[in-house]
Amino acid sequence: MNQNKRVAVVTGGSSGIGKATASALLQRGCAVYELSRRDNPPPGVRHLTADITDEEQVKAAIGEIMSREGHIDILINNAGYGISGAAELTASADAHAQLELNLFGMDNVTRAVLPSMRKQKSGRIVCVSSIAGILPIPFQLWYSVSKSAVAAYVLALQNEVRPYGVTVCAALPGDIATGFTDAREKNDCDHSDYSARVRRSVAVMEQDERSGMSPEKAGAFIAGLALKKRSRPLNAIGFSYKAVAAMTKLLPRRLSNYIVGKIYAK
């Protein structure tokens, strides 16, 4: 047990942004644990196997960290995935699974760490939302809904836990060049009125993602956010996405949504 080191927990830390964030926190002097189903942490980061949609597995993993370290100072809620396809043709089970991991899994981990953070009168929680959470993308409807819900969760939770010394914020990445692109569950809606439009939309998304920001740059940003005492509640990553976030505030919603439609729903 080392009371001098900040202890950080990263969900989905075995790949992509989560892995890069875990590495960045380790480099900045934190003791870092990553929770995921795959045992593939960066060197120096300690892995605990947990499916965050399983509340009991989450409680056991957080309990194990507390028994080893005695405190948790930082939580990065990063675990998530995406689905694409027309909303009309997305199975209810697929939509529920999207929310189960991206939203309710995040909540499982947050609720598991909050008692100890409240007791110690300090803690920092960073939830990974998305630019799609403030500017929803057609044919990624359920992913956008899940990330919009994350942003709302952060804003509400921030006020609930402020009196206990716990601060909460969200990071909003845009296009990041990670395995997220290949892991997306795609429904091409073949033999439907939507099929050609869905394929065009997903092709645009994937081209943008593959040429997007490196996970290391995004991870460094999120680690820096986690190590601050306070920040804006919603934090876009990168200059271009800060501009997009500003656009959603300045432009009439009808116009900003029309622009998104012209890009992703032709």
C-alpha positions in Angstrom: 0.0 0.0 0.0 1.4 3.4 -1.0 -0.5 6.4 0.4 1.7 8.8 -1.5 0.8 7.7 -5.0 -2.6 8.5 -6.5 -4.4 5.4 -7.4 -6.2 5.4 -10.8 -8.7 2.9 -12.3 -9.3 2.8 -16.0 -12.1 0.7 -17.6 -11.5 -0.7 -21.0 -7.7 -0.2 -20.5 -6.6 -3.1 -22.6 -6.8 -1.3 -25.9 -7.3 2.0 -27.7 -7.9 5.2 -25.7 -8.2 3.3 -22.4 -4.8 1.7 -22.9 -3.2 5.0 -23.8 -4.8 6.8 -20.9 -3.6 4.1 -18.5 0.0 4.5 -19.8 -0.2 8.3 -19.5 -1.3 8.1 -15.9 1.4 5.6 -15.1 4.0 7.9 -16.6 2.7 10.7 -14.4 3.3 8.8 -11.3 0.0 7.1 -10.6 -0.5 3.5 -9.5 -2.8 2.3 -12.3 -5.3 -0.6 -12.5 -7.3 -1.4 -15.6 -10.6 -3.3 -15.7 -11.5 -5.2 -18.8 -12.3 -8.7 -20.0 -8.9 -9.0 -21.8 -5.7 -9.3 -19.9 -3.6 -7.0 -22.1 -2.5 -4.0 -20.0 0.3 -1.7 -20.9 3.6 -2.5 -19.1 3.4 -1.5 -15.4 -0.4 -1.3 -15.3 -2.2 -3.9 -13.2 -5.0 -5.8 -14.8 -8.1 -7.1 -13.1 -10.6 -9.1 -15.2 -14.1 -7.7 -15.0 -17.1 -7.3 -17.2 -18.4 -3.9 -16.2 -22.0 -4.9 -17.1 -21.8 -7.4 -14.2 -22.3 -5.4 -11.0 -20.9 -8.2 -8.8 -17.7 -8.5 -10.9 -17.2 -4.8 -10.6 -17.7 -4.7 -6.8 -15.2 -7.6 -6.5 -12.6 -5.8 -8.6 -13.0 -2.5 -6.8 -12.9 -4.3 -3.5 -9.6 -5.9 -4.5 -8.0 -2.6 -5.4 -9.2 -1.1 -2.1 -7.7 -4.0 -0.2 -4.4 -3.5 -1.9 -4.2 0.3 -1.9 -6.6 1.6 0.7 -7.8 4.3 -1.6 -8.9 5.2 -5.2 -8.3 8.7 -6.3 -9.1 8.6 -10.0 -11.7 6.7 -12.1 -11.6 6.8 -15.9 -14.9 5.4 -17.3 -13.7 4.6 -20.8 -15.1 1.1 -21.7 -17.5 1.2 -24.6 -18.2 0.2 -28.2 -20.3 1.3 -31.1 -23.1 -0.1 -33.3 -24.2 1.3 -36.7 -27.3 0.9 -38.9 -30.7 2.4 -39.3 -32.6 2.8 -36.1 -35.7 1.2 -37.7 -33.8 -2.0 -38.4 -31.7 -2.2 -35.2 -32.9 -5.0 -33.0 -34.1 -4.0 -29.6 -31.6 -6.4 -28.0 -28.7 -4.6 -29.8 -29.9 -1.2 -28.7 -30.2 -2.4 -25.1 -26.7 -4.0 -25.2 -25.2 -0.7 -26.4 -26.7 1.2 -23.4 -25.9 -1.7 -21.1 -22.1 -1.2 -21.6 -21.7 2.4 -22.5 -24.1 3.8 -19.9 -25.1 1.3 -17.2 -21.6 -0.4 -17.1 -20.2 3.1 -16.5 -22.7 3.6 -13.7 -21.8 0.2 -12.1 -18.1 1.3 -11.7 -19.0 4.8 -10.6 -21.3 3.6 -7.8 -18.6 1.1 -6.7 -15.9 3.8 -6.2 -18.1 6.6 -4.8 -18.4 5.4 -1.2 -14.6 5.4 -0.7 -14.2 8.7 -2.5 -16.9 10.3 -0.3 -15.2 8.9 2.8 -11.8 10.4 1.9 -13.4 13.6 0.8 -11.7 13.6 -2.5 -11.8 11.9 -5.9 -11.9 12.6 -9.6 -14.1 10.8 -12.1 -13.7 11.3 -15.9 -16.3 9.7 -18.2 -15.5 9.3 -21.9 -18.5 10.6 -23.9 -18.1 11.6 -27.5 -18.7 14.5 -29.9 -21.6 12.4 -31.1 -23.1 12.9 -27.6 -23.7 16.6 -28.4 -24.0 16.3 -32.1 -25.8 13.0 -32.8 -24.8 11.1 -35.9 -27.4 9.4 -38.2 -26.9 5.7 -38.6 -25.1 5.7 -35.3 -28.2 6.6 -33.4 -27.9 4.3 -30.4 -24.2 5.1 -30.0 -25.0 8.8 -30.0 -27.9 8.2 -27.5 -25.5 6.4 -25.1 -22.9 9.1 -25.3 -25.5 11.9 -24.9 -26.7 10.0 -21.8 -23.1 9.9 -20.5 -22.9 13.7 -20.8 -26.2 14.1 -18.9 -25.1 11.7 -16.2 -21.9 13.7 -15.7 -23.7 17.0 -15.4 -26.2 15.6 -12.9 -23.7 13.6 -10.8 -21.4 16.6 -10.6 -23.9 18.5 -8.5 -24.7 15.4 -6.4 -21.1 14.7 -5.2 -19.6 18.2 -5.2 -20.2 18.7 -1.4 -18.0 15.6 -0.7 -14.9 16.8 -2.5 -15.5 14.6 -5.6 -15.3 16.2 -9.0 -16.8 14.8 -12.3 -16.3 15.7 -15.9 -16.6 14.2 -19.4 -14.1 13.9 -22.2 -15.5 14.2 -25.7 -13.3 12.6 -28.3 -14.0 12.8 -32.0 -12.4 10.6 -34.7 -9.6 8.5 -33.1 -7.5 5.9 -35.0 -8.1 2.9 -32.8 -9.5 -0.6 -32.9 -12.9 0.9 -32.2 -13.5 1.2 -35.9 -13.0 -2.5 -36.6 -14.9 -3.5 -33.4 -18.0 -1.6 -34.5 -21.0 -3.9 -34.9 -22.4 -3.0 -38.3 -25.8 -3.6 -39.7 -25.6 -2.7 -43.4 -29.4 -3.0 -43.7 -29.1 -5.0 -46.9 -32.1 -5.2 -49.2 -33.8 -2.2 -47.5 -34.4 1.3 -48.5 -31.6 2.4 -46.1 -28.8 0.1 -47.4 -27.0 2.4 -49.8 -27.2 5.4 -47.4 -26.0 3.3 -44.4 -23.0 2.0 -46.4 -22.0 5.5 -47.5 -22.4 6.9 -44.0 -20.3 4.2 -42.4 -17.6 4.5 -45.1 -17.3 8.3 -44.3 -17.2 7.5 -40.5 -14.5 4.9 -40.9 -12.3 7.0 -43.3 -12.4 9.8 -40.7 -11.6 7.5 -37.8 -8.7 5.8 -39.5 -7.1 9.1 -40.3 -8.0 10.6 -36.9 -6.1 11.6 -33.8 -3.8 9.0 -32.3 -5.0 7.2 -29.1 -1.8 8.4 -27.4 -2.7 12.0 -27.9 -6.3 11.4 -26.7 -5.0 9.4 -23.7 -2.6 12.2 -22.7 -5.5 14.7 -22.8 -7.7 12.5 -20.6 -4.9 11.8 -18.2 -4.2 15.5 -17.9 -7.9 16.1 -17.3 -8.0 13.4 -14.6 -5.1 15.0 -12.7 -6.8 18.4 -12.5 -8.7 19.3 -9.5 -11.5 20.9 -11.6 -12.3 21.6 -15.2 -15.2 22.4 -17.5 -17.9 19.7 -17.2 -17.7 18.7 -20.9 -14.3 18.8 -22.6 -13.8 18.2 -26.4 -10.4 16.7 -27.4 -8.5 18.6 -30.1 -8.8 22.0 -31.6 -11.2 20.9 -34.5 -13.6 19.2 -32.1 -13.5 22.2 -29.7 -14.7 24.2 -32.7 -17.4 21.6 -33.4 -18.5 21.8 -29.8 -18.6 25.6 -30.0 -20.6 25.3 -33.2 -23.3 23.3 -31.5 -23.8 26.2 -29.0 -23.7 29.0 -31.5 -25.6 27.7 -34.5 -29.4 27.0 -34.4 -29.9 23.3 -33.8 -31.9 23.0 -37.0 -28.8 24.2 -39.0 -26.2 22.2 -37.1 -28.3 19.0 -37.5 -28.8 19.8 -41.2 -25.0 20.0 -41.7 -24.5 16.6 -40.0 -27.2 15.1 -42.2 -25.5 16.4 -45.3 -22.3 14.7 -44.2 -23.6 11.4 -42.8 -27.1 10.8 -44.2 -26.9 11.5 -47.9 
